[in-house]
Amino acid sequence: MEENTDFRPHVENHTRLRDDTSRKYVRLYQLYSRTSGKHLQVLGRRISAKGEDGNKYGKNWLIGAAQGWLKLHK
């Protein structure tokens, strides 16, 4: 194998396609900070640990698949 082999094209081609056995799942989470005693909230590009329970900025969508990738959305 060459020292400077570029695997990016292979990875991009295979991550675009989803196989039939992997199912996408979406879950809603509220992340809790034990240090502040409050929930984490995403405010644009900033993250704060001062959110109240049920705050719309504190609810984060976790989207993933059985292939091992996860995305955290506000």
Secondary structure, DSSP 8 states (H G I E B T S, - for coil): --TT---HHHHHHHHHS--TT---EEEEEE-EETTTTEEEEEETTEEEEEE-TT-GGGEEEEEE-TTS-EEEE-
